[in-house]
Amino acid sequence: MVHGPCGDINPNSPCMQKDVNGVLKCSKRFPKTFSESTIINEDGYPQYKRTRSVDTSTLYTIPNPGRQNSGRFTIDNRWIVPFNPYLSKKYKAHINVECCQSVQAVKYINKNIYKGSDRTTLRVSDTENEIDKYLQSRYIGPTEAFSRIFEYKIHEEDPTVTLLPIHLPNQQPVFFSEDSSPNQIQTIL
C-alpha cells in the first residue's frame, strides 16, 4: 500500500493538516525517514527499516497529482504503509498494522471500553425567567438499557492478568514449562 503523495508534492492532499505553528504537515507522518534498521522511538512507536533503493527498477513513477498534466512522482520506501498481507486478504481491506509498546496504547483501549454511553449536552430554557440550564447527560439505547437492567456483562476481560516478578538488572527472559509447580517457578526466578 502506498500513501499519498502529500507534503510539498501535493499540499491539497486530504491528510494535510496545519500543526500548532500553522505549517501544513501530513497527519500520518509521511514521508517516513530512511532507516538502516528498525528502532523504537521514545514515544514507543517503531521506526521501521526503510532502506534507500539502489536498484531503480524497483521504483515506481506516477503522475504528480499536485501539478496538473506535468511532472512525475517517484515512489520509494518512504511512502509505503506498514501492512499485514494476511489481514488485508482476510478482511479484503487496507489495514495499517504497526507495533507499539507505549502505555498510551493500553490507556486508549481501556478508555474506549470503560468510557460509558454516548454523551450529549442539553439546554433547558424557561421563557418566563429566561434562565438557561445546561445538563450533561448520557444517552443509553434500548440494548444497553436491557443489558444493564438484567445485569448482563457489558464487556469481558480474558485472560486474567497475572503479575509476574521481572528481572530488570540484566533484563533476561525467564522460561518455564506449563506443568511446572509454583515452587519450581520460584526457584527458576
N, CA, C and O of each residue as an XYZ file, in Angstrom:
756
protein
N       0.847     -1.166      0.000
C       0.000      0.000      0.000
C       0.895      1.233      0.000
O       1.928      1.275      0.669
N       0.482      2.213     -0.752
C       1.254      3.442     -0.894
C       0.444      4.605     -0.345
O      -0.740      4.743     -0.653
N       1.077      5.436      0.462
C       0.419      6.636      0.983
C       0.731      7.811      0.075
O       1.835      7.934     -0.456
N      -0.241      8.653     -0.088
C      -0.002      9.932     -0.744
C      -0.038      9.876     -2.246
O      -0.752      9.063     -2.831
N       0.716     10.720     -2.858
C       1.709     11.607     -2.279
C       1.077     12.819     -1.616
O      -0.026     13.245     -1.958
N       1.817     13.358     -0.653
C       1.348     14.540      0.066
C       2.554     15.406      0.385
O       3.628     15.195     -0.178
N       2.403     16.356      1.257
C       3.509     17.239      1.616
C       3.702     18.322      0.578
O       2.735     18.838      0.018
N       4.959     18.669      0.320
C       5.267     19.699     -0.672
C       4.845     19.267     -2.070
O       4.556     20.107     -2.923
N       4.808     17.965     -2.304
C       4.443     17.440     -3.618
C       2.974     17.690     -3.912
O       2.614     18.066     -5.028
N       2.117     17.480     -2.904
C       0.675     17.670     -3.075
C       0.084     18.260     -1.789
O      -0.439     17.515     -0.960
N       0.158     19.576     -1.608
C      -0.349     20.185     -0.373
C      -1.864     20.122     -0.232
O      -2.387     20.415      0.843
N      -2.586     19.747     -1.291
C      -4.050     19.650     -1.232
C      -4.537     18.259     -0.832
O      -5.741     18.001     -0.844
N      -3.621     17.363     -0.478
C      -3.997     16.009     -0.078
C      -4.862     16.061      1.183
O      -4.632     16.912      2.042
N      -5.868     15.158      1.318
C      -6.754     15.179      2.491
C      -6.034     14.967      3.823
O      -6.544     15.365      4.870
N      -4.859     14.345      3.794
C      -4.143     14.079      5.048
C      -3.382     15.299      5.557
O      -2.872     15.277      6.677
N      -3.297     16.344      4.771
C      -2.535     17.530      5.158
C      -3.324     18.377      6.160
O      -4.471     18.751      5.911
N      -2.684     18.670      7.298
C      -3.302     19.495      8.337
C      -2.268     20.471      8.870
O      -1.067     20.212      8.812
N      -2.741     21.592      9.389
C      -1.831     22.583      9.966
C      -1.449     22.157     11.378
O      -2.295     21.726     12.161
N      -0.141     22.285     11.694
C       0.304     21.984     13.052
C       0.136     23.227     13.926
O      -0.471     24.207     13.492
N       0.661     23.198     15.143
C       0.476     24.314     16.077
C       1.114     25.605     15.575
O       0.708     26.695     15.976
N       2.112     25.487     14.699
C       2.773     26.667     14.141
C       2.132     27.131     12.840
O       2.598     28.094     12.229
N       1.065     26.455     12.408
C       0.387     26.835     11.173
C       1.025     26.279      9.919
O       0.672     26.694      8.815
N       1.961     25.346     10.061
C       2.640     24.745      8.917
C       1.875     23.500      8.491
O       1.487     22.688      9.331
N       1.654     23.348      7.178
C       0.963     22.161      6.672
C       1.866     20.942      6.786
O       3.002     20.958      6.312
N       1.358     19.880      7.417
C       2.098     18.624      7.552
C       1.141     17.468      7.365
O      -0.066     17.606      7.563
N       1.688     16.325      6.981
C       0.886     15.114      6.818
C       0.489     14.610      8.205
O       1.347     14.435      9.070
N      -0.804     14.377      8.422
C      -1.283     13.904      9.724
C      -0.851     12.467      9.997
O      -0.893     12.023     11.145
N      -0.440     11.737      8.973
C       0.008     10.346      9.125
C       1.532     10.245      9.180
O       2.081      9.143      9.202
N       2.211     11.381      9.203
C       3.670     11.484      9.308
C       4.410     10.905      8.110
O       5.467     10.296      8.273
N       3.878     11.082      6.929
C       4.568     10.672      5.713
C       5.175     11.896      5.058
O       4.645     12.992      5.239
N       6.257     11.768      4.307
C       7.028     10.554      4.079
C       7.852     10.191      5.317
O       8.342     11.065      6.032
N       7.992      8.897      5.553
C       8.795      8.414      6.670
C      10.269      8.628      6.329
O      10.625      8.829      5.168
N      11.111      8.584      7.344
C      12.543      8.767      7.102
C      13.189      7.435      6.761
O      12.724      6.377      7.184
N      14.279      7.500      5.982
C      15.046      6.293      5.696
C      15.743      5.850      6.976
O      16.204      6.681      7.759
N      15.819      4.535      7.185
C      16.477      3.991      8.369
C      17.094      2.652      7.999
O      16.470      1.842      7.312
N      18.313      2.422      8.451
C      19.013      1.175      8.130
C      18.564      0.009      9.004
O      18.835     -1.147      8.677
N      17.877      0.298     10.117
C      17.368     -0.768     10.981
C      16.090     -0.287     11.658
O      15.803      0.909     11.697
N      15.330     -1.238     12.189
C      14.101     -0.903     12.910
C      14.460     -0.508     14.334
O      15.177     -1.231     15.025
N      13.959      0.644     14.770
C      14.208      1.108     16.132
C      12.886      1.554     16.748
O      11.934      1.871     16.035
N      12.835      1.574     18.072
C      11.654      2.049     18.790
C      11.947      3.466     19.277
O      12.928      3.688     19.988
N      11.104      4.421     18.899
C      11.279      5.815     19.319
C      10.960      5.982     20.800
O      10.501      5.047     21.457
N      11.212      7.193     21.322
C      10.953      7.478     22.736
C       9.476      7.356     23.075
O       9.126      7.008     24.203
N       8.601      7.638     22.107
C       7.164      7.563     22.377
C       6.606      6.154     22.235
O       5.399      5.956     22.373
N       7.472      5.159     21.960
C       7.044      3.768     21.915
C       6.624      3.275     20.546
O       6.258      2.108     20.403
N       6.667      4.128     19.535
C       6.283      3.705     18.196
C       7.520      3.308     17.398
O       8.586      3.898     17.572
N       7.385      2.312     16.523
C       8.553      1.860     15.771
C       8.879      2.780     14.600
O       7.996      3.375     13.982
N      10.167      2.875     14.318
C      10.627      3.491     13.080
C      11.199      2.329     12.280
O      12.316      1.878     12.532
N      10.419      1.850     11.312
C      10.764      0.637     10.591
C      11.953      0.835      9.665
O      12.253      1.948      9.230
N      12.618     -0.270      9.379
C      13.735     -0.249      8.441
C      13.207      0.170      7.073
O      12.317     -0.478      6.520
N      13.748      1.239      6.536
C      13.390      1.735      5.201
C      14.695      2.125      4.526
O      15.237      3.203      4.769
N      15.187      1.242      3.685
C      16.467      1.498      3.033
C      16.271      2.285      1.748
O      15.213      2.237      1.119
N      17.321      3.011      1.374
C      17.303      3.707      0.088
C      17.483      2.657     -0.991
O      18.408      1.847     -0.928
N      16.611      2.667     -1.972
C      16.679      1.672     -3.041
C      17.764      2.068     -4.032
O      17.719      3.150     -4.618
N      18.743      1.177     -4.212
C      19.809      1.429     -5.175
C      19.343      1.018     -6.562
O      19.709      1.635     -7.563
N      18.532     -0.031     -6.609
C      18.022     -0.548     -7.881
C      16.823      0.295     -8.316
O      15.758      0.221     -7.704
N      16.992      1.089     -9.363
C      15.913      1.971     -9.820
C      14.781      1.206    -10.492
O      13.715      1.773    -10.731
N      14.992     -0.078    -10.803
C      13.911     -0.853    -11.428
C      12.806     -1.173    -10.425
O      11.695     -1.520    -10.825
N      13.096     -1.060     -9.120
C      12.072     -1.334     -8.107
C      11.268     -0.087     -7.755
O      10.304     -0.182     -6.996
N      11.634      1.074     -8.284
C      10.914      2.309     -8.009
C       9.799      2.503     -9.024
O       9.951      2.152    -10.194
N       8.686      3.059     -8.580
C       7.556      3.339     -9.456
C       7.429      4.843     -9.635
O       7.682      5.613     -8.707
N       7.041      5.250    -10.819
C       6.837      6.660    -11.112
C       5.395      6.852    -11.534
O       4.893      6.143    -12.406
N       4.726      7.819    -10.909
C       3.324      8.101    -11.213
C       3.184      9.586    -11.534
O       4.068     10.372    -11.196
N       2.088      9.983    -12.178
C       1.874     11.416    -12.405
C       1.737     12.149    -11.076
O       1.136     11.631    -10.135
N       2.289     13.343    -11.002
C       2.224     14.143     -9.782
C       0.850     14.788     -9.679
O       0.505     15.619    -10.519
N       0.037     14.425     -8.654
C      -1.304     14.993     -8.542
C      -1.303     16.472     -8.175
O      -2.309     17.156     -8.361
N      -0.189     16.970     -7.656
C      -0.120     18.374     -7.273
C       0.053     19.306     -8.458
O      -0.223     20.502     -8.362
N       0.512     18.755     -9.579
C       0.726     19.570    -10.774
C      -0.091     18.974    -11.910
O       0.141     17.836    -12.319
N      -1.014     19.718    -12.402
C      -1.900     19.233    -13.462
C      -1.119     19.010    -14.760
O      -0.491     19.930    -15.284
N      -1.167     17.788    -15.264
C      -0.598     17.405    -16.564
C       0.896     17.681    -16.690
O       1.395     17.780    -17.811
N       1.615     17.806    -15.607
C       3.063     17.986    -15.722
C       3.738     17.410    -14.491
O       3.202     17.452    -13.383
N       4.907     16.880    -14.709
C       5.695     16.362    -13.602
C       5.342     14.927    -13.245
O       4.214     14.475    -13.444
N       6.330     14.227    -12.715
C       6.162     12.844    -12.292
C       6.623     12.743    -10.844
O       7.399     13.570    -10.367
N       6.132     11.718    -10.155
C       6.458     11.498     -8.756
C       6.985     10.082     -8.608
O       6.337      9.135     -9.054
N       8.153      9.920     -7.987
C       8.758      8.601     -7.799
C       8.459      8.106     -6.393
O       8.725      8.791     -5.405
N       7.901      6.901     -6.322
C       7.553      6.288     -5.037
C       8.727      5.438     -4.572
O       9.176      4.542     -5.287
N       9.221      5.722     -3.372
C      10.270      4.904     -2.777
C       9.776      4.366     -1.430
O       8.591      4.480     -1.115
N      10.672      3.785     -0.641
C      10.288      3.143      0.624
C       9.656      4.092      1.637
O       8.949      3.638      2.537
N       9.888      5.385      1.516
C       9.342      6.336      2.489
C       7.825      6.437      2.411
O       7.193      6.876      3.372
N       7.223      6.040      1.286
C       5.783      6.207      1.063
C       4.998      4.914      1.275
O       3.778      4.912      1.110
N       5.662      3.818      1.635
C       4.987      2.525      1.799
C       4.381      2.439      3.201
O       5.055      2.698      4.198
N       3.092      2.069      3.259
C       2.358      1.956      4.525
C       2.605      0.569      5.120
O       2.507     -0.424      4.401
N       2.927      0.473      6.432
C       3.080     -0.844      7.052
C       1.749     -1.600      7.002
O       0.708     -1.062      7.378
N       1.791     -2.835      6.540
C       0.557     -3.611      6.447
C       0.867     -5.081      6.648
O       2.022     -5.501      6.573
N      -0.175     -5.857      6.906
C      -0.066     -7.292      7.088
C      -0.819     -7.947      5.938
O      -2.043     -7.835      5.880
N      -0.130     -8.629      5.017
C      -0.811     -9.219      3.859
C      -1.915    -10.201      4.245
O      -2.946    -10.270      3.575
N      -1.703    -10.966      5.328
C      -2.716    -11.926      5.756
C      -4.014    -11.216      6.145
O      -5.093    -11.600      5.693
N      -3.908    -10.176      6.988
C      -5.110     -9.452      7.423
C      -5.773     -8.718      6.263
O      -7.000     -8.668      6.179
N      -4.969     -8.151      5.372
C      -5.541     -7.451      4.216
C      -6.340     -8.408      3.346
O      -7.411     -8.059      2.851
N      -5.813     -9.623      3.158
C      -6.525    -10.607      2.339
C      -7.758    -11.133      3.073
O      -8.820    -11.288      2.470
N      -7.622    -11.406      4.367
C      -8.735    -11.965      5.136
C      -9.927    -11.014      5.178
O     -11.065    -11.438      4.975
N      -9.676     -9.733      5.440
C     -10.764     -8.766      5.584
C     -11.057     -7.994      4.303
O     -11.948     -7.145      4.268
N     -10.293     -8.297      3.248
C     -10.485     -7.638      1.946
C     -10.526     -6.127      2.115
O     -11.428     -5.453      1.616
N      -9.531     -5.606      2.831
C      -9.485     -4.171      3.111
C      -8.036     -3.743      3.305
O      -7.158     -4.574      3.536
N      -7.797     -2.451      3.211
C      -6.485     -1.896      3.521
C      -6.387     -1.783      5.034
O      -7.191     -1.092      5.660
N      -5.411     -2.457      5.623
C      -5.256     -2.435      7.074
C      -3.837     -2.002      7.399
O      -2.875     -2.660      7.003
N      -3.709     -0.907      8.111
C      -2.410     -0.412      8.549
C      -2.081     -1.099      9.866
O      -2.799     -0.923     10.850
N      -1.007     -1.878      9.898
C      -0.633     -2.626     11.093
C       0.721     -2.128     11.573
O       1.709     -2.191     10.841
N       0.762     -1.633     12.805
C       2.022     -1.191     13.382
C       2.109     -1.668     14.823
O       1.094     -1.805     15.506
N       3.320     -1.918     15.273
C       3.547     -2.304     16.663
C       3.687     -1.045     17.502
O       4.119     -0.002     17.012
N       3.320     -1.154     18.754
C       3.584     -0.050     19.677
C       3.826     -0.646     21.050
O       3.216     -1.650     21.419
N       4.708     -0.031     21.794
C       4.993     -0.529     23.136
C       4.842      0.588     24.152
O       5.543      0.632     25.162
N       3.927      1.477     23.869
C       3.685      2.604     24.757
C       2.517      2.293     25.681
O       1.591      1.574     25.305
N       2.566      2.833     26.881
C       1.456      2.665     27.812
C       0.228      3.407     27.292
O      -0.887      3.126     27.733
N       0.408      4.346     26.367
C      -0.715      5.074     25.788
C      -1.652      4.131     25.035
O      -2.857      4.378     24.982
N      -1.118      3.051     24.450
C      -1.961      2.099     23.725
C      -2.926      1.412     24.681
O      -4.103      1.243     24.360
N      -2.440      1.017     25.849
C      -3.298      0.381     26.848
C      -4.325      1.384     27.352
O      -5.492      1.046     27.544
N      -3.886      2.612     27.563
C      -4.798      3.666     28.016
C      -5.905      3.882     26.989
O      -7.068      4.046     27.359
N      -5.559      3.885     25.708
C      -6.535      4.109     24.642
C      -7.576      2.991     24.610
O      -8.771      3.259     24.489
N      -7.130      1.743     24.717
C      -8.053      0.602     24.685
C      -8.998      0.653     25.881
O     -10.210      0.508     25.724
N      -8.441      0.862     27.086
C      -9.283      0.911     28.281
C     -10.216      2.109     28.271
O     -11.345      2.018     28.752
N      -9.764      3.221     27.734
C     -10.612      4.408     27.673
C     -11.858      4.113     26.845
O     -12.959      4.523     27.211
N     -11.687      3.409     25.740
C     -12.835      3.106     24.886
C     -13.754      2.057     25.496
O     -14.963      2.098     25.269
N     -13.210      1.119     26.262
C     -14.047      0.091     26.878
C     -14.862      0.672     28.024
O     -16.047      0.367     28.163
N     -14.235      1.507     28.846
C     -14.871      1.991     30.068
C     -15.504      3.372     29.946
O     -15.973      3.917     30.945
N     -15.531      3.943     28.764
C     -15.993      5.331     28.649
C     -17.481      5.509     28.893
O     -17.925      6.632     29.131
N     -18.251      4.461     28.842
C     -19.686      4.587     29.099
C     -20.460      4.913     27.841
O     -19.953      4.789     26.726
N     -21.684      5.326     28.038
C     -22.583      5.585     26.918
C     -22.236      6.888     26.224
O     -21.394      7.659     26.684
N     -22.911      7.112     25.097
C     -22.755      8.368     24.381
C     -23.198      9.518     25.269
O     -24.130      9.384     26.062
N     -22.516     10.650     25.126
C     -22.837     11.821     25.943
C     -23.401     12.926     25.065
O     -23.131     12.993     23.866
N     -24.181     13.781     25.684
C     -24.739     14.922     24.973
C     -24.883     16.087     25.942
O     -24.898     15.891     27.157
N     -24.988     17.278     25.416
C     -25.244     18.463     26.228
C     -26.619     18.980     25.869
O     -26.927     19.190     24.696
N     -27.449     19.185     26.885
C     -28.808     19.670     26.673
C     -28.934     21.080     27.209
O     -28.228     21.467     28.140
N     -29.824     21.837     26.623
C     -30.114     23.166     27.138
C     -31.606     23.236     27.416
O     -32.426     23.021     26.523
N     -31.949     23.538     28.657
C     -33.346     23.682     29.039
C     -33.574     25.160     29.318
O     -32.864     25.757     30.127
N     -34.551     25.746     28.659
C     -34.788     27.174     28.890
C     -36.230     27.397     29.314
O     -37.154     26.762     28.805
N     -36.397     28.299     30.240
C     -37.719     28.697     30.712
C     -37.968     30.104     30.173
O     -37.230     31.038     30.488
N     -38.999     30.245     29.370
C     -39.235     31.540     28.727
C     -39.659     32.618     29.710
O     -39.496     33.805     29.425
N     -40.203     32.231     30.868
C     -40.672     33.237     31.829
C     -39.514     33.974     32.490
O     -39.525     35.203     32.565
N     -38.500     33.225     32.976
C     -37.401     33.902     33.650
C     -36.111     33.880     32.823
O     -35.081     34.380     33.276
N     -36.157     33.319     31.641
C     -35.040     33.298     30.705
C     -33.763     32.747     31.326
O     -32.677     33.267     31.069
N     -33.879     31.714     32.132
C     -32.709     31.065     32.725
C     -32.388     29.834     31.883
O     -33.239     28.971     31.672
N     -31.156     29.769     31.411
C     -30.719     28.598     30.651
C     -29.981     27.661     31.591
O     -29.098     28.088     32.336
N     -30.337     26.393     31.557
C     -29.666     25.384     32.362
C     -29.019     24.384     31.408
O     -29.655     23.904     30.469
N     -27.775     24.084     31.656
C     -27.065     23.116     30.845
C     -26.874     21.848     31.666
O     -26.401     21.899     32.802
N     -27.233     20.744     31.105
C     -27.097     19.463     31.779
C     -26.205     18.563     30.947
O     -26.357     18.473     29.729
N     -25.287     17.908     31.605
C     -24.516     16.896     30.903
C     -25.244     15.586     31.109
O     -25.506     15.192     32.246
N     -25.570     14.913     30.033
C     -26.395     13.711     30.111
C     -25.767     12.588     29.308
O     -24.887     12.810     28.475
N     -26.233     11.389     29.574
C     -25.812     10.216     28.805
C     -27.016      9.652     28.081
O     -28.124      9.610     28.615
N     -26.777      9.223     26.865
C     -27.819      8.569     26.088
C     -27.581      7.077     26.177
O     -26.503      6.606     25.813
N     -28.553      6.325     26.648
C     -28.454      4.872     26.719
C     -29.528      4.299     25.813
O     -30.719      4.547     26.002
N     -29.090      3.530     24.825
C     -30.019      2.918     23.886
C     -30.741      1.742     24.511
O     -30.382      1.313     25.608
N     -31.752      1.211     23.839
C     -32.548      0.117     24.402
C     -31.740     -1.149     24.671
O     -31.989     -1.841     25.659
N     -30.777     -1.459     23.807
C     -29.987     -2.681     24.008
C     -29.136     -2.576     25.264
O     -29.094     -3.506     26.069
N     -28.455     -1.442     25.433
C     -27.625     -1.270     26.620
C     -28.481     -1.167     27.878
O     -28.095     -1.689     28.923
N     -29.635     -0.506     27.801
C     -30.535     -0.402     28.954
C     -30.989     -1.793     29.394
O     -30.997     -2.091     30.588
N     -31.366     -2.643     28.444
C     -31.783     -4.012     28.742
C     -30.651     -4.765     29.440
O     -30.869     -5.432     30.452
N     -29.417     -4.648     28.880
C     -28.273     -5.357     29.458
C     -27.986     -4.896     30.873
O     -27.649     -5.711     31.732
N     -28.112     -3.606     31.129
C     -27.830     -3.082     32.470
C     -28.937     -3.437     33.464
O     -28.641     -3.751     34.616
N     -30.199     -3.395     33.047
C     -31.315     -3.732     33.943
C     -31.218     -5.179     34.402
O     -31.414     -5.476     35.580
N     -30.912     -6.087     33.461
C     -30.831     -7.508     33.796
C     -29.423     -7.938     34.188
O     -29.139     -9.132     34.293
N     -28.541     -6.962     34.405
C     -27.191     -7.168     34.924
C     -26.367     -8.145     34.096
O     -25.646     -8.980     34.642
N     -26.478     -8.036     32.778
C     -25.600     -8.803     31.898
C     -24.237     -8.127     31.856
O     -24.114     -6.934     32.133
N     -23.217     -8.902     31.507
C     -21.883     -8.329     31.383
C     -21.859     -7.411     30.160
O     -22.292     -7.793     29.073
N     -21.354     -6.215     30.351
C     -21.239     -5.264     29.246
C     -19.999     -5.585     28.418
O     -20.015     -5.444     27.196
N     -18.934     -6.011     29.072
C     -17.719     -6.431     28.386
C     -17.061     -7.525     29.225
O     -17.451     -7.775     30.365
N     -16.073     -8.157     28.643
C     -15.408     -9.258     29.322
C     -13.908     -9.088     29.190
O     -13.425     -8.639     28.150
N     -13.170     -9.437     30.219
C     -11.719     -9.377     30.190
C     -11.180    -10.793     30.340
O     -11.386    -11.449     31.361
N     -10.489    -11.246     29.306
C      -9.971    -12.605     29.322
C      -8.665    -12.622     28.545
O      -8.642    -12.061     27.450
N      -7.616    -13.195     29.001
C      -7.450    -13.889     30.272
C      -7.183    -12.900     31.400
O      -6.916    -11.722     31.165
N      -7.260    -13.399     32.616
C      -6.981    -12.574     33.778
C      -5.497    -12.222     33.785
O      -4.655    -13.072     33.497
N      -5.180    -10.995     34.107
C      -3.787    -10.559     34.132
C      -3.147    -11.023     35.425
O      -3.699    -10.820     36.506
N      -1.980    -11.650     35.314
C      -1.236    -12.123     36.471
C       0.070    -11.358     36.552
O       0.814    -11.307     35.573
N       0.360    -10.768     37.685
C       1.584    -10.009     37.873
C       2.737    -10.968     38.124
O       2.679    -11.789     39.039
N       3.777    -10.866     37.317
C       4.959    -11.706     37.472
C       6.142    -10.837     37.872
O       6.249     -9.692     37.433
N       7.043    -11.379     38.714
C       8.256    -10.616     39.026
C       9.125    -10.498     37.773
O       9.212    -11.440     36.985
N       9.761     -9.350     37.592
C      10.552     -9.107     36.381
C      12.002     -8.874     36.778
O      12.287     -8.194     37.763
N      12.912     -9.448     35.999
C      14.338     -9.243     36.219
C      14.774     -8.011     35.450
O      14.879     -8.060     34.225
N      15.027     -6.918     36.130
C      15.438     -5.706     35.437
C      16.942     -5.547     35.259
O      17.358     -5.050     34.212
N      17.793     -5.942     36.221
C      19.219     -5.627     36.054
C      19.801     -6.078     34.712
O      20.399     -5.270     34.001
N      19.636     -7.354     34.355
C      20.158     -7.831     33.073
C      19.066     -7.981     32.028
O      19.359     -8.237     30.860
N      17.844     -7.828     32.421
C      16.664     -7.924     31.560
C      16.613     -9.241     30.778
O      16.246     -9.261     29.603
N      16.988    -10.342     31.448
C      16.975    -11.629     30.775
C      15.585    -12.257     30.842
O      14.884    -12.092     31.841
N      15.177    -12.973     29.798
C      13.881    -13.661     29.842
C      13.958    -14.899     30.733
O      15.023    -15.494     30.893
N      12.832    -15.273     31.303
C      12.748    -16.446     32.161
C      11.769    -17.417     31.527
O      10.650    -17.036     31.185
N      12.181    -18.672     31.366
C      11.337    -19.678     30.731
C      11.023    -20.788     31.722
O      11.878    -21.198     32.508
N       9.787    -21.267     31.673
C       9.394    -22.410     32.479
C       8.279    -23.138     31.741
O       7.549    -22.543     30.948
N       8.158    -24.447     32.015
C       7.149    -25.243     31.312
C       5.777    -25.047     31.945
O       5.657    -24.600     33.086
N       4.756    -25.388     31.185
C       3.373    -25.184     31.621
C       3.023    -26.034     32.839
O       2.207    -25.626     33.665
N       3.635    -27.211     32.954
C       3.300    -28.108     34.058
C       4.214    -27.910     35.278
O       4.209    -28.742     36.186
N       4.993    -26.827     35.310
C       5.861    -26.546     36.463
C       5.023    -26.165     37.675
O       3.984    -25.516     37.555
N       5.493    -26.579     38.833
C       4.795    -26.222     40.073
C       5.212    -24.806     40.485
O       6.235    -24.301     40.022
N       4.424    -24.168     41.352
C       4.803    -22.819     41.813
C       6.184    -22.778     42.471
O       6.915    -21.800     42.313
N       6.543    -23.831     43.205
C       7.861    -23.863     43.845
C       8.971    -23.940     42.811
O      10.009    -23.297     42.970
N       8.765    -24.723     41.744
C       9.770    -24.814     40.683
C       9.931    -23.464     39.977
O      11.041    -23.062     39.631
N       8.823    -22.784     39.774
C       8.883    -21.477     39.109
C       9.632    -20.478     39.986
O      10.430    -19.689     39.480
N       9.382    -20.503     41.301
C      10.077    -19.585     42.211
C      11.583    -19.832     42.203
O      12.363    -18.882     42.269
N      12.003    -21.101     42.121
C      13.443    -21.379     42.097
C      14.065    -20.915     40.783
O      15.218    -20.484     40.763
N      13.316    -21.000     39.695
C      13.820    -20.515     38.400
C      13.996    -19.002     38.443
O      14.966    -18.461     37.913
N      13.038    -18.325     39.086
C      13.099    -16.867     39.163
C      14.223    -16.440     40.075
O      14.439    -15.245     40.272
